[in-house]
């Protein structure tokens, strides 16, 4: 079946009333989650993971995908009006967007953000459509050594990118790997690290870890450390772009999409680097009065570029998730957990074993982008009203919903104790700047990596040379070493170049 025919069949599934409704609900909820400061898509998806036990898998994945990319649209609203980025991806948008809002141009900033998100999201979805099947066909040819090293690459890059300290990222990763080992051994059937507790024989549910680390920890952290913060909001202006705004924004959207898309396609991504790169490129290319607006009244390119780069990266991140089963962010890691809750493991076989699901999901990305453009341009005033919801009541509702959802999976009091224990650990991790995403990545990919390592060692008859004998695996070893060593070598060289401090 060619790509076009498969996509048309995906549209036929996605436009059924039930799936369209779930897509709309996901987009609305995602936008609301993006608008409300402090609540990212990872929290929302983690909190709603328990519904996977009751909802059809296609509808469920379309729903979660709607939340995922809807939050990217809504996140700019908080950054521009409150100077409060809900996620690291929106930090750069806040730099120029908030200055534009203070200058009375909040409407233009919100408009270029929404349209740029639509342009980048549409181009990114087209890239997923065209290249994901090819990546899947290539990935089928990979063996256990290559898969194990791909997962090691995901471990190292996610731990290094998602946090201020590589050491803390690695510590969080190893905590996740340790959690993944709890339960019965896949091959021998031996109980590991269960401490005689029967509930741990099946391992710890990824849903509990995700909800505890993201939703419960977010609420507890707010109550302990952020409850008295008073936010000031800039005045809304008409959502309108002048002809000059269009001339400045359109090239920035396309340049940023070209920058962001490759970062999503490789399992070494994250939205921070492409958004900062896009901002730097736009500032470098600006001249005259346009350049003078950067850091002063607010330059529209400084909003258009980072927002487009952000959405291009987020959309193309579906390629490594679907074809290799490797997440590049906390939200895609939780989406991977949602697939596994249905007994489906994303990877190269997914495009053959669950083709209808995959193509319906890809088709829903096109539909969701159109829905989000309609939701975000004419209705931005409605979303701004969400900022009036008192945070204590909002977070109390999240905590109740997360607790009831986690208990509803197995009706187990032990699960609730575990959920709240993980939530307290999540608060401590946030307090001491330990990233939580590597914990989820390690817990999900750890058992898979262990199985691939055992298979690879069996193929090599106990010899570690199996990872160097094959060209692809040797290239991956070199790439992993480069990820680990090059940043340190660069810092060392920069330190050597700096002149000694005067005595």
C-alpha positions as a printed Julia matrix, in Angstrom:
503×3 Matrix{Float64}:
   0.0     0.0    0.0
   1.44    3.41  -0.96
   1.63    6.33   1.47
  -1.24    8.3   -0.08
  -3.68    5.37   0.06
  -2.65    4.57   3.64
  -3.13    8.22   4.63
  -6.58    8.34   3.02
  -7.58    5.26   4.99
  -6.24    7.0    8.09
  -8.45   10.01   7.33
 -11.44    7.7    6.88
 -10.85    6.4   10.42
  -9.97    9.79  11.95
 -13.07   11.61  10.64
 -15.56    9.24  12.25
 -17.71   11.14  14.75
 -16.21    9.41  17.79
 -12.58   10.05  16.79
 -13.27   13.64  15.69
 -14.88   14.3   19.06
 -11.89   12.88  20.94
  -9.54   14.95  18.75
 -11.53   18.13  19.5
 -11.63   17.38  23.24
  -7.88   16.72  23.22
  -7.13   19.96  21.35
  -9.37   22.01  23.66
  -7.91   20.42  26.77
  -4.36   20.74  25.41
  -4.83   24.43  24.67
  -6.27   24.98  28.16
  -3.34   23.09  29.68
  -0.9    25.21  27.68
  -2.61   28.46  28.71
  -2.66   27.67  32.44
   0.85   28.4   33.76
   2.74   25.56  35.4
   0.65   22.74  33.91
   2.39   21.2   30.92
   1.2    18.48  28.54
   3.17   15.86  30.47
   1.09   16.56  33.59
  -2.18   16.41  31.63
  -1.37   13.2   29.74
  -0.02   11.55  32.89
  -3.14   12.52  34.84
  -5.44   11.13  32.13
  -3.48    7.92  31.46
  -5.91    5.79  33.54
  -8.62    6.34  30.89
  -6.66    4.04  28.56
  -8.28    1.14  30.39
 -11.74    2.2   29.2
 -11.34    3.92  25.8
 -10.68    2.44  22.34
  -6.97    2.65  21.52
  -7.36    4.75  18.35
  -9.58    7.31  20.09
  -7.27    7.32  23.1
  -4.1     7.98  21.07
  -5.83   10.71  19.02
  -6.98   12.28  22.3
  -3.49   12.24  23.85
  -1.92   13.55  20.64
  -4.43   16.43  20.69
  -3.34   17.33  24.22
   0.32   17.0   23.21
   0.35   19.46  20.32
  -2.53   21.58  21.66
  -0.42   22.51  24.67
   2.29   23.8   22.35
  -0.21   26.25  20.85
  -1.6    27.37  24.21
   1.78   27.72  25.93
   2.56   30.92  24.06
  -0.45   32.72  25.61
   0.98   32.48  29.12
   4.48   33.39  27.95
   3.3    36.5   26.11
   0.74   37.83  28.59
   2.26   36.74  31.92
   5.94   36.21  31.06
   5.46   32.79  32.67
   6.55   29.95  30.35
   4.63   26.78  31.13
   7.42   24.72  29.57
  11.06   25.27  28.66
   9.98   25.35  25.0
   8.17   28.65  25.63
  11.04   30.41  27.4
  12.32   32.06  24.23
   8.82   33.14  23.19
   8.48   34.97  26.51
  11.63   37.02  25.86
  10.2    39.04  22.95
   6.5    38.19  23.27
   6.14   39.73  26.72
   7.91   42.9   25.56
   5.46   43.12  22.65
   2.57   42.74  25.1
   3.93   45.54  27.29
   4.14   47.71  24.16
   0.44   47.1   23.42
   1.05   44.49  20.69
  -0.03   41.32  22.52
  -2.56   40.54  19.75
   0.1    40.56  17.02
   2.36   38.33  19.13
  -0.45   35.83  19.76
  -1.44   35.85  16.08
   2.07   35.17  14.75
   2.46   32.46  17.39
  -0.77   30.66  16.38
  -0.23   30.94  12.62
   3.45   29.99  12.94
   2.46   26.95  14.99
  -0.02   25.94  12.29
   2.52   26.36   9.45
   5.27   24.47  11.27
   2.88   21.79  12.52
   1.5    21.18   9.02
   4.96   20.94   7.46
   6.12   18.71  10.32
   3.12   16.4    9.84
   3.91   16.16   6.12
   7.49   15.13   7.05
   6.11   12.45   9.4
   3.82   11.19   6.62
   6.6    10.95   4.03
   9.55    9.76   6.09
   8.19    7.7    9.01
   7.43    4.64   6.8
  10.95    4.83   5.3
  12.52    5.01   8.77
  10.39    2.04   9.85
  11.52    0.02   6.8
  15.15    0.8    7.64
  14.68    0.02  11.33
  13.38   -3.48  10.51
  16.91   -4.32   9.32
  18.45   -3.44  12.69
  19.37   -6.21  15.11
  19.54   -6.4   18.93
  22.99   -4.7   19.15
  21.74   -1.67  17.2
  18.51   -1.46  19.17
  20.33   -1.62  22.48
  22.73    1.13  21.41
  19.85    3.27  20.11
  18.3     3.05  23.56
  21.61    3.92  25.2
  21.79    6.93  22.87
  18.28    7.94  23.99
  19.36    7.52  27.63
  22.42    9.73  27.26
  20.81   12.47  25.17
  17.59   12.75  27.17
  19.53   12.81  30.44
  21.89   15.48  29.12
  19.27   17.7   27.43
  16.4    17.57  29.94
  18.1    19.2   32.89
  20.69   21.73  33.98
  23.21   19.09  35.04
  24.24   15.97  33.14
  25.15   14.29  36.44
  21.69   14.92  37.89
  20.12   13.76  34.61
  22.09   10.52  34.75
  21.15    9.99  38.42
  17.46   10.41  37.5
  17.92    7.98  34.6
  19.46    5.3   36.83
  16.58    5.74  39.29
  14.19    5.01  36.42
  16.23    2.0   35.3
  16.12    0.64  38.86
  12.33    1.04  38.99
  12.08   -0.8   35.68
  13.87   -3.83  37.18
  11.26   -4.36  39.88
   9.06   -7.42  39.32
   9.51  -10.79  37.65
  12.54  -11.28  35.39
  11.45  -11.54  31.75
  13.51  -14.65  31.04
  14.09  -16.55  34.3
  10.84  -15.58  36.04
  12.79  -14.76  39.22
  11.3   -12.04  41.45
  13.59   -8.99  41.65
  13.53   -6.19  44.24
   9.95   -6.95  45.36
  10.85   -7.1   49.1
   8.19   -9.76  49.56
   5.37   -7.4   48.55
   2.93   -9.29  46.25
   1.76   -6.06  44.54
   5.27   -5.52  43.19
   5.52   -8.88  41.39
   4.03   -7.36  38.24
   6.34   -4.36  38.52
   5.4    -0.73  39.15
   2.8     0.68  36.78
   4.21    3.41  34.55
   0.92    5.27  35.06
   1.61    5.58  38.8
   5.13    6.86  38.22
   4.04    9.36  35.55
   1.08   10.67  37.57
   3.14   10.81  40.77
   6.16   12.56  39.29
   4.25   15.04  37.16
   0.73   15.67  38.5
   1.05   14.98  42.26
   4.54   16.46  42.51
   3.43   19.57  40.59
   0.55   20.19  43.03
   2.64   19.55  46.16
   5.47   21.75  44.87
   3.02   24.57  44.19
   1.51   24.26  47.67
   4.91   24.24  49.37
   6.9    26.77  47.38
   4.79   28.79  44.94
   1.42   29.31  46.62
   1.94   33.0   47.38
   3.18   34.15  43.98
   1.09   37.02  42.61
   1.0    37.26  38.8
   0.4    40.41  36.78
  -1.15   40.12  33.35
  -0.59   42.41  30.37
  -3.58   43.88  28.61
  -4.98   42.03  25.57
  -5.13   43.82  22.22
  -6.93   42.85  19.03
  -5.52   39.65  17.48
  -4.35   41.24  14.27
  -1.18   41.32  12.13
  -0.24   44.22   9.86
   1.25   43.73   6.4
   4.68   44.51   7.86
   4.15   41.84  10.55
   3.29   39.29   7.84
   6.41   40.18   5.81
   8.6    39.73   8.87
   6.9    36.61  10.22
   6.5    34.44   7.11
  10.25   33.92   6.41
  10.84   33.36  10.14
   8.21   30.59  10.21
   9.86   28.75   7.32
  13.43   29.18   8.62
  12.4    27.99  12.07
  10.59   24.95  10.66
  13.77   23.99   8.81
  15.71   24.33  12.08
  13.23   22.52  14.33
  12.2    19.55  12.16
  15.59   17.75  12.21
  15.76   17.96  16.02
  12.48   16.09  16.3
  13.47   13.43  13.76
  16.48   12.14  15.74
  16.33   10.52  19.18
  18.56   13.25  20.58
  16.14   16.11  20.42
  14.29   18.39  22.79
  12.7    21.74  21.99
  15.14   23.94  23.9
  18.02   23.88  21.41
  16.02   24.56  18.19
  14.02   27.4   19.8
  17.17   29.14  21.02
  18.86   28.53  17.65
  15.88   30.01  15.81
  15.92   33.09  18.04
  19.66   33.55  17.45
  19.21   33.21  13.66
  16.37   35.77  13.55
  18.34   38.24  15.62
  21.4    37.75  13.41
  19.41   38.34  10.2
  17.49   41.39  11.49
  18.65   44.83  10.37
  17.89   48.48  11.13
  14.62   49.16  12.95
  13.78   45.44  13.1
  17.02   44.72  14.97
  16.41   47.66  17.33
  13.15   46.05  18.49
  14.95   42.99  19.89
  15.21   43.44  23.65
  13.33   46.76  23.51
   9.73   46.99  22.25
   9.76   43.32  21.23
  10.53   41.91  17.77
   7.84   39.82  16.11
  10.47   37.53  14.54
  11.56   36.63  18.08
   8.09   35.17  18.64
   7.41   33.75  15.16
  10.69   31.82  14.89
  10.85   30.05  18.27
   7.15   29.11  18.21
   7.46   27.57  14.73
  10.69   25.75  15.7
   8.97   24.44  18.84
   5.98   23.01  16.92
   8.11   21.56  14.12
  10.21   19.69  16.69
   7.18   18.47  18.65
   5.44   17.16  15.53
   8.43   15.39  13.96
   9.18   13.81  17.36
   6.47   11.32  16.39
   8.96    9.72  13.95
  11.38    8.24  16.55
   8.43    7.49  18.85
   6.46    5.48  16.27
   9.3     3.92  14.27
  11.9     3.22  16.96
   9.86    3.31  20.16
  12.19    6.01  21.51
  10.8     9.15  23.2
  12.7    12.46  23.15
  10.71   14.31  25.83
   8.72   13.68  28.98
   5.4    13.86  27.1
   6.44   11.41  24.37
   7.75    9.1   27.1
   4.29    9.09  28.7
   2.69    8.56  25.27
   4.94    5.51  24.89
   3.59    4.3   28.23
   0.04    4.76  26.91
   0.83    2.53  23.92
   2.27   -0.11  26.25
  -0.87   -0.01  28.41
  -2.69   -1.4   25.36
  -0.02   -4.07  24.86
   1.43   -2.29  21.81
   5.16   -1.59  21.55
   5.99    1.22  19.07
   8.81    0.27  16.73
   9.5    -0.72  13.14
   6.79   -3.41  13.17
   4.11   -0.91  14.2
   3.51    0.24  10.61
   2.6    -3.31   9.62
   1.07   -4.76  12.8
  -1.03   -1.67  13.66
  -1.13    0.22  10.36
  -4.73    1.42  10.82
  -3.89    2.94  14.21
  -0.71    4.67  12.99
  -2.26    6.25   9.92
  -5.36    7.36  11.82
  -3.03    9.02  14.34
  -1.05   10.77  11.57
  -4.28   11.9    9.86
  -5.48   13.31  13.19
  -2.38   15.53  13.29
  -3.58   17.29  10.12
  -7.12   17.61  11.48
  -5.92   18.76  14.9
  -3.75   21.49  13.38
  -6.78   23.0   11.63
  -8.87   22.7   14.79
  -6.17   24.42  16.84
  -5.85   27.31  14.39
  -9.6    27.93  14.67
  -9.51   27.53  18.45
  -6.55   29.86  18.96
  -7.17   32.81  16.62
 -10.85   33.8   17.03
 -11.21   32.39  20.56
  -8.01   33.66  22.19
 -10.05   36.0   24.42
 -11.83   32.97  25.87
  -8.55   31.22  26.67
  -7.23   34.33  28.39
 -10.21   34.13  30.79
  -8.84   30.79  32.02
  -6.02   32.73  33.65
  -8.59   34.04  36.15
  -9.1    30.57  37.67
  -7.63   30.64  41.21
  -4.62   28.38  41.33
  -5.4    26.72  44.7
  -8.78   25.45  43.43
  -7.27   24.44  40.09
  -4.47   22.41  41.67
  -6.83   20.83  44.2
  -8.97   19.6   41.3
  -5.91   18.16  39.56
  -4.87   16.32  42.72
  -8.34   14.81  43.22
  -8.58   13.75  39.56
  -5.08   12.2   39.61
  -5.75   10.28  42.84
  -9.14    8.95  41.75
  -7.75    7.97  38.33
  -4.79    6.08  39.83
  -7.04    4.27  42.33
  -9.52    3.35  39.6
  -6.97    1.2   37.73
  -6.78   -1.66  40.28
  -8.8    -0.35  43.28
  -5.64   -0.86  45.35
  -4.8     1.12  48.49
  -1.16    0.13  47.93
  -1.23    2.02  44.61
  -2.34    5.19  46.42
   0.48    4.92  48.97
   2.94    4.36  46.12
   1.47    7.27  44.13
   1.88    9.73  46.97
   5.33    8.4   47.84
   6.44    8.96  44.25
   4.85   12.42  44.38
   6.95   13.35  47.44
  10.08   12.08  45.65
   9.06   14.22  42.65
   8.89   17.31  44.88
  12.4    16.62  46.21
  13.67   16.13  42.65
  12.22   19.48  41.57
  13.55   21.2   44.67
  17.1    20.02  43.99
  16.94   20.43  40.19
  16.82   16.74  39.27
  14.91   16.33  35.96
  11.95   13.94  36.16
  11.72   12.99  32.47
  14.78   10.65  32.53
  13.07    8.63  35.3
  10.11    7.88  33.01
  12.38    7.23  30.0
  14.58    4.87  32.04
  11.61    3.0   33.48
   9.95    2.46  30.08
  13.02    1.74  27.96
  15.07   -0.02  30.67
  13.37   -3.44  30.43
  13.42   -3.21  26.61
  17.12   -2.33  26.62
  17.83   -5.23  29.0
  16.1    -7.68  26.67
  17.99   -6.36  23.62
  21.31   -6.5   25.54
  20.73  -10.14  26.47
  19.84  -11.0   22.88
  22.91   -9.15  21.57
  25.24  -10.94  24.0
  23.69  -14.26  22.98
  24.31  -13.45  19.3
  27.92  -12.56  20.1
  28.35  -15.7   22.25
  29.3   -13.61  25.24
  31.69  -11.29  23.4
  31.27   -7.51  23.68
  32.78   -7.2   20.18
  29.29   -7.8   18.78
  28.72   -4.06  19.34
  31.75   -3.13  17.2
  31.7    -5.8   14.49
  28.62   -4.4   12.73
  28.98   -1.02  10.94
  25.72    0.48  12.25
  26.36   -0.5   15.87
  29.95    0.77  15.67
  28.66    4.11  14.33
  26.19    4.31  17.22
  28.98    3.62  19.74
  30.96    6.51  18.21
  27.88    8.78  18.36
  27.24    7.94  22.04
  30.88    8.7   22.9
  30.61   11.99  21.0
  27.47   12.98  22.95
  29.21   12.23  26.23
  32.67   13.64  25.51
  32.35   16.53  23.04
  30.5    18.96  25.37
  33.15   18.41  28.06
  35.96   18.8   25.54
  34.37   22.04  24.3
  34.13   23.43  27.85
  37.74   22.45  28.51
  38.93   24.21  25.33
  36.89   27.33  26.16
  38.47   27.37  29.61
  41.96   27.17  28.09
  41.2    30.15  25.8
  40.09   32.46  28.6
  42.89   34.74  29.89
  43.92   34.24  33.52
  42.28   36.54  36.04
  44.47   39.53  37.08
  46.2    39.09  40.41
